[in-house]
Every structure is written in C-alpha cells, then in structure tokens.
Amino acid sequence: MARKKILFIELQQETNSFSPLQTTIADFGNLILLYSEEIEPVARRTRYQLRGFYDAYDRYGKSDIEVVPVFSAWATSGGPLTLETWTHFLDVIENALRQHPDAAGLYLSLHGAMAVEGGITDAEGELLAWLRQRIGPEIPIGVSLDLHANLTRRMADNATFVLAYHTNPHRDHVRLGFRAAKLLFDTVHGRVKPVMAWRKLPLLKGGGYNIDFLAPMRGIFRRMAQMERQPGVLAVATLMVHIWLDDPELGWSVVVTTDNDRALAERLADELADINWAVRHHRHPEPDTPETALARLRRHRWRTRTGTAVFCDASDAVAAGAPGENTHLLKTLSEQAPDLITYIPIRDESAVNELYELAPGTTWKGTLGGRLEKRFNSPLPFEGIVVSHHQISQSGPILKETGRVVVLRRAGTHVIVTERANPVFRPEFFTQLGLNLWRADAVVVKNIFPFRYFFLPYNRLTLNVMTPGVTLIDVFGIGYERIPRPIFPLDDVRDWR
C-alpha cells in the first residue's frame, strides 16, 4: 500500500478577551515552541496530544503513513495573539504546504478558543477556512479540541471531523491524540468516511459547573461513552466553551461523527444537545470571598494536619487568561492570617528585578501585583524577608514558564513572586522551590480545574474564592459586547433549537 503523507500542526492558546495582555511569540517560546524535526523527541516524552499521535503512528501507521511535523506551539492562556504572531504561524504553514503538495491529510491539534488582535475572535475557524482554500475540499482535516472550545460554523464546515477531551480536569490528552490520529489514518486510506452533525446551544455555564465526574456532567459523559460504543459511531463530543471569549458565536456545542451515516449522526446530535440543555439550571458551587474562605479554613484547620487546604483564586485564573497578579487573596491572608503557613504566588516582574539584587535574609519593602490589570487591582504594600532566588528556566516546563522566582516570607505568609504568570497546576510548583506542602495550612492556585486532580495527595479542603478579576466566573458580571443574544442564563431561553 502506498504511504500517505500526513502533516500535523499544533497551535494551542486559549484567549481571554478581557485580558489586558496580548500573546506574543515569546509567550509560546516560554512554554512550547518547536518546529519540524525538533518535535518528535519532545512529543514522545510528554503527556499531550502529539504523544498520542505518535503512539497511533507506531501501532497503525509505520507501514503506510509518512508523518510531516510542521510545528508544536503552546502558550499559557491570555489575551489575543498579536497579528505578528498569527502571521508567523500562517507563514510557517504555507511554507510546509508548498514543500508538501502531495499531503494526503492534515491533523490539527487546537484549543478552539483562540483570538487574534484586530477583531479575529474565531482564529481556529479562520485557520481552517484558510487551509481549505489552499488544499481544496477533498483532503481530510482531522481536528482535536479542548473541551472548552467554542465550536463555530467555519470550524465545523471546514473540518472533516472534530474530536475533543472527555475529561475536565483534562486527563485524556494522549488518548485524544491517539484517537484523532487513528481516525485520520483510516480516513486517508478510505477505511472510513467521517460524517459530522453538530448543534449550537445558546448556553453559557462555566466555573466549577462542568467537571466530568461530578453532577451534572457525569451522566452526560457516561451517555457519550455509550454512544461511541454504537456501531458506526466514530466520535462524540460536548464542548462547554471558554466563557471569557467575546465571540458572536459563543455558546456550548455538541458534535457527533459517524462512518457515512448522516441520519445516525443527526439523531445522536439532537439527543446529546437535549441532555446538555436539560441540566442548565444546575447550580454552580457557591464561591467564597477571601474572608469567608479564611474563616472556613480556621473552622476546619484540623484537616490540614495531614495535608493542606487549596485556595482556588478563580477570578485570577492564569489558566483561563488572567495576568496572575491579583492582590485580594494575598492581602487577606497576609494581614489576617500571619499565624498560618500559606504559600501565595503572584506575578510581578518589577518586584523580581528588585528582589534579585538582594541576598537571602535581607528585608525588602515595596509593592506587589496590581501593575498590569488596573481595573480590579492596585499594588499591595508588602514587607518581607528574602528566602531564596530561583533561576529555573532549565528545570523543566513547570518552572520554565515562570522565569525567575523569589520567595518572600513575612511570619507564616510565603509569597512566591514570579517574573511571569504560572497557573500552578501541579504541586511541583511549590516543592521545586523547597516549600513543604505537608507543613502548609493553605496554598493558592491560579487555575479552576487541573489542581483538583494533581493536588489530590495533599488537598484536604478546597476553597473556591471569587474576587474582582479578569476571570470572574459569574457570567452576569462579564462585560460581553459581541456574544449572541438571547443566551442562557443571561436571558430566559426555553429551548436550544
């Protein structure tokens, strides 16, 4: 059998339309930015989509598939990409298409909620339409997306199939890449003929609402798994949207892909839309203020004898595009809980520049945070002792992202001052700095979902804290300008159709 040439492109960034910071090529370089032959050795060591892609190639593609890696680029969530950054990626793709006019298929590993400065709020749809113009209607384009993607008409019209995570917190990156690659291999060889049906729901529900193993989504994901076991069904996805993307097509989506069975795809898409719509009234977990969270921690402090409490700084979630410099939690914990051992990250490049000039043991007095996003924050006066410096760009992706780090201490309050923002997905953020999680009464994280999985060995009490910030989870307080109306819960919508 003739070998079929597959090009793959990985471009992952989740845009927060309300962030004051644009995303540049340097932001991708701070996380993952690899080209061509650089990609495979790194991808095979990770736990992300391209690891799964290569696993599928090893099992199903070595004899009849030729893989052409174009680039792998990941940036932390933030503001829209600069036009220069966007143009750079398009130029690299165009060059690859010119070099490989005989490509039989493309795999795109995308987030699905990316925007570009200048009003491009559907960057993935723009990219897919742009690709279709260049390769024509026959070449299969397989797409994998984050579960929080905003599936648009241009994305659905120009993709051959769309797959997405089935977990939140996300833990099936490798499985997703494997499934997408296997389906694309089968498609280019004519073993299957994907047919997609998708539905858009006028629905905005985010925050702690959509964890896959908790109500109300648990039953929906079980039904999705049942659907995928039906003969003729290739893939099923529910896309619960990134609520901080100000896009004219914002809203939940469902998509069903079958093997050349349009009627089955349409029927299951309707059913999946119905069961998602049916749980729209399920209440969000009630968040705490910094003060009520601290009071709850004191009431339940006995739990931290065998671990720690985790404060989720939901309104400054770096993993959802916030700058990571919110001062509200730091102010409360440092001023009202000096007797507790707390670890609190905050982004402040200016303070890091000052602190790096001081030896450990030196007392520093200045301000922290509140420099980038001034609608919700102001710099917080702080005095503390320099504990340690860390230049850790060489120590792995968790801390490469963060740049220089300085640990400050005042009584029990330990402030981790970082040059760049970090979502603090994993305990290693603290342990690689020499901070003992077994001794901490509380730690602060800057993400809404992944910590719930990665901090399980240590976490004895989760406290979801809402303050003024860029990632406010209350959709009534988000300053949308472009989203479609009516949409639930902002409007009284009785039916998704």
C-alpha positions as CSV (number, residue, x, y, z in Angstrom):
1,M,0.0,0.0,0.0
2,A,1.3,3.5,-0.9
3,R,2.4,5.6,2.0
4,K,0.1,8.6,2.7
5,K,1.7,11.8,3.8
6,I,0.2,13.4,6.9
7,L,1.1,16.9,8.1
8,F,0.4,17.9,11.6
9,I,0.1,21.4,13.2
10,E,-0.3,22.0,16.9
11,L,-1.4,25.5,17.9
12,Q,-2.8,25.8,21.5
13,Q,-3.8,29.0,23.1
14,E,-7.0,29.9,25.0
15,T,-7.9,33.6,24.6
16,N,-9.4,35.7,27.3
17,S,-10.9,38.7,25.5
18,F,-10.8,40.8,28.7
19,S,-7.1,40.3,29.4
20,P,-5.0,43.5,29.2
21,L,-2.1,41.5,27.8
22,Q,-1.5,40.3,24.2
23,T,0.0,36.9,23.5
24,T,3.3,37.1,21.6
25,I,5.7,34.6,20.0
26,A,7.8,34.9,23.2
27,D,4.9,33.6,25.2
28,F,4.9,30.4,23.1
29,G,8.6,30.2,23.5
30,N,8.2,30.3,27.3
31,L,6.1,27.1,27.1
32,I,6.4,25.0,23.9
33,L,7.6,26.2,20.5
34,L,9.1,23.5,18.4
35,Y,9.5,23.1,14.6
36,S,9.9,20.2,12.2
37,E,12.3,17.6,13.4
38,E,12.6,19.2,16.9
39,I,9.0,18.0,17.7
40,E,9.1,14.2,17.8
41,P,11.7,13.5,20.6
42,V,10.0,16.1,22.8
43,A,6.4,15.0,22.0
44,R,7.2,11.3,22.8
45,R,8.2,12.4,26.4
46,T,5.1,14.4,27.1
47,R,1.6,13.6,28.1
48,Y,-0.1,15.6,25.5
49,Q,-1.8,15.1,22.1
50,L,1.3,14.6,20.0
51,R,2.4,11.8,22.3
52,G,-0.9,10.0,21.4
53,F,-0.4,10.8,17.7
54,Y,3.0,9.2,17.7
55,D,1.7,6.2,19.7
56,A,-1.0,5.7,17.0
57,Y,1.6,6.0,14.3
58,D,3.8,3.4,15.9
59,R,0.8,1.0,16.1
60,Y,-1.1,1.7,12.9
61,G,0.9,3.9,10.6
62,K,4.5,2.9,10.2
63,S,3.9,0.8,7.1
64,D,1.7,3.2,5.2
65,I,1.9,6.7,6.7
66,E,4.6,9.3,6.4
67,V,4.4,11.9,9.2
68,V,5.5,15.5,8.4
69,P,5.6,17.6,11.6
70,V,5.2,21.4,11.0
71,F,5.2,23.0,14.4
72,S,4.0,22.4,18.0
73,A,3.2,25.7,19.8
74,W,1.6,26.1,23.2
75,A,1.1,29.3,25.2
76,T,-0.5,30.0,28.6
77,S,-4.0,31.4,28.3
78,G,-4.0,35.1,27.9
79,G,-5.1,38.0,25.6
80,P,-5.4,37.7,21.8
81,L,-2.4,36.8,19.7
82,T,-0.6,39.7,18.2
83,L,-1.1,40.0,14.4
84,E,2.7,39.4,14.0
85,T,2.5,36.2,15.9
86,W,-0.5,35.0,13.9
87,T,1.1,35.8,10.6
88,H,4.3,34.0,11.7
89,F,2.3,30.7,12.2
90,L,0.5,31.1,8.9
91,D,3.7,31.7,7.1
92,V,5.2,28.5,8.5
93,I,2.2,26.5,7.5
94,E,2.1,28.0,4.0
95,N,5.8,27.1,3.5
96,A,5.1,23.5,4.6
97,L,2.2,23.2,2.2
98,R,4.4,24.4,-0.7
99,Q,7.0,21.8,0.3
100,H,4.5,19.0,0.5
101,P,1.8,19.5,-2.2
102,D,1.2,15.7,-2.1
103,A,-0.2,15.8,1.5
104,A,-3.0,13.3,1.9
105,G,-4.3,14.7,5.2
106,L,-3.8,17.2,8.0
107,Y,-4.0,16.8,11.7
108,L,-4.6,20.0,13.7
109,S,-4.3,19.9,17.5
110,L,-6.0,23.1,18.5
111,H,-7.6,24.6,21.6
112,G,-10.7,26.0,19.9
113,A,-11.0,29.3,21.8
114,M,-8.2,31.5,20.3
115,A,-8.5,35.0,19.0
116,V,-6.2,37.5,17.3
117,E,-5.9,41.2,17.6
118,G,-7.8,43.2,15.1
119,G,-11.2,41.5,15.6
120,I,-10.4,37.9,14.7
121,T,-12.4,36.2,17.5
122,D,-12.6,32.8,15.8
123,A,-9.0,32.2,15.0
124,E,-9.4,28.4,14.5
125,G,-12.3,28.9,12.1
126,E,-10.2,31.4,10.2
127,L,-7.3,28.9,10.1
128,L,-9.4,26.0,8.9
129,A,-11.1,28.1,6.2
130,W,-7.7,29.4,5.1
131,L,-6.4,25.9,4.9
132,R,-9.4,24.7,2.9
133,Q,-8.7,27.4,0.3
134,R,-5.2,26.1,-0.2
135,I,-5.7,22.3,-0.1
136,G,-9.2,22.0,-1.6
137,P,-12.3,20.2,-0.4
138,E,-11.1,16.6,-0.7
139,I,-8.1,16.4,1.6
140,P,-9.2,15.3,5.1
141,I,-8.5,17.7,8.0
142,G,-8.8,16.0,11.4
143,V,-9.2,18.3,14.4
144,S,-8.8,17.7,18.1
145,L,-10.0,20.4,20.5
146,D,-10.1,21.3,24.2
147,L,-13.4,20.5,25.9
148,H,-13.8,24.3,26.4
149,A,-13.6,25.1,22.7
150,N,-16.1,27.4,21.0
151,L,-17.1,25.3,18.0
152,T,-18.1,27.7,15.2
153,R,-19.8,27.2,11.9
154,R,-16.5,27.8,10.0
155,M,-14.7,25.3,12.1
156,A,-17.4,22.6,11.6
157,D,-17.8,23.4,7.8
158,N,-14.1,23.1,7.1
159,A,-13.0,20.1,9.4
160,T,-13.5,16.6,8.2
161,F,-14.0,15.5,11.9
162,V,-13.8,17.1,15.3
163,L,-12.8,15.3,18.5
164,A,-12.4,16.7,22.0
165,Y,-11.4,15.9,25.5
166,H,-13.8,13.8,27.5
167,T,-12.4,14.8,30.9
168,N,-12.4,18.0,32.9
169,P,-9.9,18.5,34.6
170,H,-8.3,17.3,31.4
171,R,-6.5,14.0,31.7
172,D,-7.0,12.4,28.3
173,H,-4.7,14.4,26.1
174,V,-2.8,11.3,25.0
175,R,-5.9,9.3,24.3
176,L,-7.4,12.2,22.3
177,G,-4.3,12.5,20.1
178,F,-4.3,8.7,19.6
179,R,-7.9,8.6,18.6
180,A,-7.6,11.6,16.2
181,A,-4.5,10.1,14.5
182,K,-6.1,6.6,14.1
183,L,-9.3,8.1,12.7
184,L,-7.3,10.3,10.2
185,F,-5.2,7.3,9.1
186,D,-8.4,5.3,8.5
187,T,-9.9,8.3,6.6
188,V,-7.0,8.9,4.2
189,H,-6.9,5.2,3.4
190,G,-10.6,5.1,2.7
191,R,-11.4,2.7,5.5
192,V,-14.0,5.1,7.0
193,K,-15.9,8.1,5.7
194,P,-16.5,10.6,8.5
195,V,-19.8,12.4,8.5
196,M,-20.4,15.1,11.2
197,A,-23.5,16.6,12.7
198,W,-23.2,19.4,15.2
199,R,-25.5,21.6,17.3
200,K,-25.0,25.0,18.9
201,L,-26.7,25.7,22.2
202,P,-27.5,29.2,23.5
203,L,-25.8,28.3,26.8
204,L,-23.1,29.8,29.0
205,K,-22.2,27.8,32.1
206,G,-18.6,27.7,33.3
207,G,-16.6,27.8,36.5
208,G,-17.0,24.7,38.7
209,Y,-20.1,23.5,36.8
210,N,-18.6,21.2,34.2
211,I,-16.4,18.7,36.0
212,D,-16.8,15.4,34.1
213,F,-17.0,13.1,37.2
214,L,-19.5,15.2,39.2
215,A,-23.1,16.2,38.7
216,P,-24.5,17.4,36.4
217,M,-22.0,16.3,33.7
218,R,-21.2,12.8,35.0
219,G,-24.3,11.3,33.4
220,I,-23.8,13.1,30.2
221,F,-20.3,11.8,29.7
222,R,-21.4,8.3,30.5
223,R,-24.1,8.6,27.8
224,M,-21.4,9.9,25.4
225,A,-19.3,6.8,26.1
226,Q,-22.3,4.6,25.3
227,M,-22.8,6.5,22.1
228,E,-19.3,5.9,21.0
229,R,-19.7,2.1,21.5
230,Q,-22.5,2.0,19.0
231,P,-21.7,0.5,15.6
232,G,-20.9,3.2,13.1
233,V,-20.2,6.0,15.6
234,L,-16.6,7.3,15.3
235,A,-16.6,10.1,17.9
236,V,-18.8,12.2,20.2
237,A,-18.0,15.5,21.9
238,T,-19.6,18.1,24.2
239,L,-17.8,21.4,24.1
240,M,-18.6,23.5,27.1
241,V,-16.9,26.7,25.9
242,H,-14.4,29.1,27.4
243,I,-16.8,31.8,28.8
244,W,-14.2,34.6,28.6
245,L,-14.1,34.7,24.8
246,D,-16.2,37.6,23.5
247,D,-17.3,36.0,20.2
248,P,-20.5,36.3,18.1
249,E,-21.0,32.5,18.1
250,L,-20.2,31.9,21.8
251,G,-22.1,29.0,23.4
252,W,-21.9,25.3,24.1
253,S,-21.8,22.8,21.2
254,V,-22.1,19.1,20.6
255,V,-20.8,17.2,17.7
256,V,-21.2,13.6,16.5
257,T,-19.1,11.9,13.8
258,T,-20.3,8.7,12.2
259,D,-19.0,6.4,9.5
260,N,-21.0,7.7,6.5
261,D,-24.3,7.6,8.4
262,R,-25.8,11.1,8.3
263,A,-29.1,10.0,9.9
264,L,-27.4,8.5,12.9
265,A,-25.2,11.5,13.4
266,E,-28.1,13.9,13.3
267,R,-30.2,11.8,15.7
268,L,-27.4,11.5,18.2
269,A,-26.5,15.1,18.0
270,D,-30.1,16.1,18.8
271,E,-30.1,13.7,21.8
272,L,-26.8,15.0,23.1
273,A,-27.9,18.6,22.8
274,D,-31.1,17.7,24.6
275,I,-29.4,16.1,27.6
276,N,-26.9,19.0,27.9
277,W,-29.7,21.6,27.7
278,A,-31.7,19.7,30.4
279,V,-29.1,20.3,33.1
280,R,-28.7,24.1,32.5
281,H,-30.4,25.0,35.8
282,H,-27.9,23.0,37.9
283,R,-26.4,25.5,40.4
284,H,-22.8,26.5,40.4
285,P,-20.8,25.7,43.6
286,E,-21.1,28.8,45.9
287,P,-17.8,30.6,45.9
288,D,-16.2,32.2,49.0
289,T,-14.9,35.7,49.5
290,P,-11.3,35.8,50.8
291,E,-12.7,36.5,54.3
292,T,-15.2,33.7,54.3
293,A,-12.7,31.3,52.9
294,L,-10.3,32.1,55.7
295,A,-13.0,31.6,58.3
296,R,-13.8,28.2,56.8
297,L,-10.2,27.3,56.9
298,R,-9.9,28.2,60.6
299,R,-13.0,26.1,61.3
300,H,-11.6,23.1,59.5
301,R,-7.9,23.6,60.3
302,W,-7.7,20.1,61.8
303,R,-7.9,18.8,58.2
304,T,-4.5,20.3,57.3
305,R,-2.7,18.2,59.9
306,T,-2.3,15.6,57.2
307,G,-2.1,17.9,54.2
308,T,-3.1,21.4,53.2
309,A,-6.1,23.4,52.1
310,V,-6.1,24.8,48.5
311,F,-7.5,28.2,47.7
312,C,-8.6,28.4,44.1
313,D,-8.1,32.1,43.1
314,A,-10.9,31.7,40.5
315,S,-11.0,35.4,39.4
316,D,-7.3,35.4,38.7
317,A,-7.1,32.1,37.0
318,V,-3.9,32.2,34.8
319,A,-5.1,29.0,33.1
320,A,-8.1,31.0,31.9
321,G,-6.2,34.1,30.7
322,A,-5.8,36.2,33.8
323,P,-2.5,38.0,34.4
324,G,-1.8,36.3,37.7
325,E,-1.2,39.4,39.8
326,N,-4.5,39.7,41.8
327,T,-3.7,41.1,45.2
328,H,-7.1,40.4,47.0
329,L,-6.2,37.0,48.4
330,L,-2.6,38.0,49.3
331,K,-3.9,41.0,51.2
332,T,-6.4,38.9,53.3
333,L,-4.1,36.0,54.1
334,S,-1.0,38.2,54.8
335,E,-2.9,40.7,57.0
336,Q,-5.4,38.4,58.7
337,A,-3.6,35.1,58.9
338,P,0.0,35.6,59.7
339,D,-0.2,32.7,62.2
340,L,-0.9,30.3,59.3
341,I,1.7,28.9,57.0
342,T,0.5,29.9,53.5
343,Y,2.1,29.8,50.0
344,I,0.8,32.5,47.7
345,P,2.1,33.0,44.1
346,I,1.9,36.5,42.5
347,R,3.3,37.7,39.2
348,D,5.4,40.9,39.4
349,E,8.4,41.3,37.1
350,S,9.3,44.7,38.5
351,A,9.5,43.3,42.1
352,V,11.5,40.3,40.9
353,N,14.1,42.7,39.3
354,E,14.5,44.4,42.7
355,L,14.5,41.3,44.8
356,Y,17.1,39.6,42.6
357,E,19.6,42.2,43.8
358,L,19.1,41.2,47.5
359,A,20.8,38.4,49.3
360,P,18.7,35.8,51.2
361,G,17.9,37.1,54.7
362,T,17.6,40.7,53.5
363,T,14.4,42.5,54.4
364,W,12.6,44.0,51.4
365,K,9.9,46.7,51.4
366,G,7.9,47.5,48.3
367,T,4.7,46.8,46.5
368,L,3.4,43.6,44.8
369,G,1.0,43.0,42.0
370,G,-1.7,45.2,40.5
371,R,0.5,46.6,37.8
372,L,-0.9,45.1,34.6
373,E,-4.7,44.8,35.2
374,K,-5.7,48.1,37.0
375,R,-9.4,47.8,36.7
376,F,-9.6,45.3,39.6
377,N,-6.3,45.7,41.4
378,S,-3.8,48.1,42.8
379,P,-0.3,47.4,44.0
380,L,-0.2,46.0,47.6
381,P,2.4,47.3,50.1
382,F,4.4,44.4,51.5
383,E,7.4,43.9,53.7
384,G,9.2,40.6,54.0
385,I,12.4,38.7,54.2
386,V,14.0,37.3,51.0
387,V,14.1,33.5,51.5
388,S,15.5,32.3,48.2
389,H,16.2,33.1,44.5
390,H,15.4,30.6,41.7
391,Q,16.6,30.9,38.1
392,I,14.9,27.8,36.9
393,S,14.3,28.1,33.2
394,Q,16.3,25.0,32.7
395,S,14.5,22.9,35.3
396,G,11.5,21.7,33.2
397,P,8.3,23.1,31.7
398,I,6.5,23.9,35.0
399,L,9.1,26.4,36.1
400,K,10.4,27.3,32.6
401,E,7.1,29.1,32.2
402,T,7.6,31.1,35.3
403,G,11.0,32.6,34.7
404,R,12.9,34.0,37.7
405,V,11.3,33.4,41.1
406,V,11.9,34.9,44.5
407,V,10.4,33.5,47.7
408,L,9.5,36.2,50.3
409,R,8.3,35.5,53.9
410,R,6.5,37.6,56.5
411,A,5.6,35.5,59.5
412,G,3.8,32.4,58.1
413,T,3.0,34.1,54.8
414,H,5.2,32.9,51.9
415,V,4.9,34.9,48.7
416,I,6.2,33.3,45.5
417,V,7.0,36.3,43.3
418,T,7.3,35.3,39.7
419,E,8.6,37.0,36.6
420,R,5.8,35.6,34.5
421,A,2.4,34.1,35.3
422,N,2.0,30.5,36.2
423,P,-1.3,28.6,36.6
424,V,0.1,26.4,39.4
425,F,-1.4,23.2,38.0
426,R,0.9,20.9,40.0
427,P,2.4,20.6,43.5
428,E,5.8,20.7,41.9
429,F,5.4,24.5,41.5
430,F,5.9,24.7,45.3
431,T,8.1,21.7,46.0
432,Q,10.7,22.6,43.4
433,L,11.2,25.8,45.4
434,G,11.8,23.9,48.6
435,L,8.4,24.6,50.1
436,N,6.9,21.7,52.1
437,L,3.2,21.1,51.3
438,W,2.7,18.9,54.3
439,R,3.6,21.8,56.6
440,A,1.4,24.4,54.8
441,D,-2.0,25.3,56.2
442,A,-3.1,26.7,52.8
443,V,-1.7,27.2,49.2
444,V,-3.1,29.4,46.5
445,V,-3.5,28.1,42.9
446,K,-4.3,30.0,39.7
447,N,-6.5,27.6,37.8
448,I,-10.0,26.4,38.1
449,F,-9.9,22.7,37.3
450,P,-6.5,20.9,37.0
451,F,-5.4,21.4,40.6
452,R,-8.4,19.2,41.7
453,Y,-6.6,16.2,40.1
454,F,-2.9,17.0,40.6
455,F,-3.2,18.1,44.3
456,L,-5.2,15.1,45.4
457,P,-2.4,13.6,47.6
458,Y,-2.1,16.9,49.6
459,N,-5.5,18.6,49.4
460,R,-7.8,18.3,52.4
461,L,-10.1,21.3,51.8
462,T,-10.9,23.1,48.5
463,L,-12.0,26.8,48.8
464,N,-13.2,28.4,45.6
465,V,-12.6,32.2,46.1
466,M,-14.2,34.9,44.0
467,T,-12.8,38.4,44.0
468,P,-12.9,41.2,41.3
469,G,-10.8,39.9,38.4
470,V,-10.4,39.1,34.7
471,T,-11.8,35.5,35.1
472,L,-14.9,36.3,37.1
473,I,-17.0,33.1,36.8
474,D,-20.3,34.9,37.2
475,V,-21.4,35.5,33.5
476,F,-23.7,38.3,34.7
477,G,-20.6,40.3,35.6
478,I,-18.6,39.7,32.5
479,G,-18.6,42.7,30.1
480,Y,-19.6,41.0,26.9
481,E,-20.0,43.1,23.8
482,R,-20.2,40.6,20.9
483,I,-21.9,37.4,22.1
484,P,-25.2,36.2,20.7
485,R,-28.4,37.0,22.5
486,P,-30.7,35.6,23.8
487,I,-28.4,33.2,25.7
488,F,-29.0,31.3,28.9
489,P,-28.6,32.3,31.8
490,L,-28.4,35.9,30.8
491,D,-31.8,35.6,29.1
492,D,-34.9,33.4,29.6
493,V,-34.4,30.8,26.9
494,R,-36.8,27.9,26.9
495,D,-35.4,25.8,24.0
496,W,-32.0,25.4,22.4
497,R,-33.4,24.9,18.9
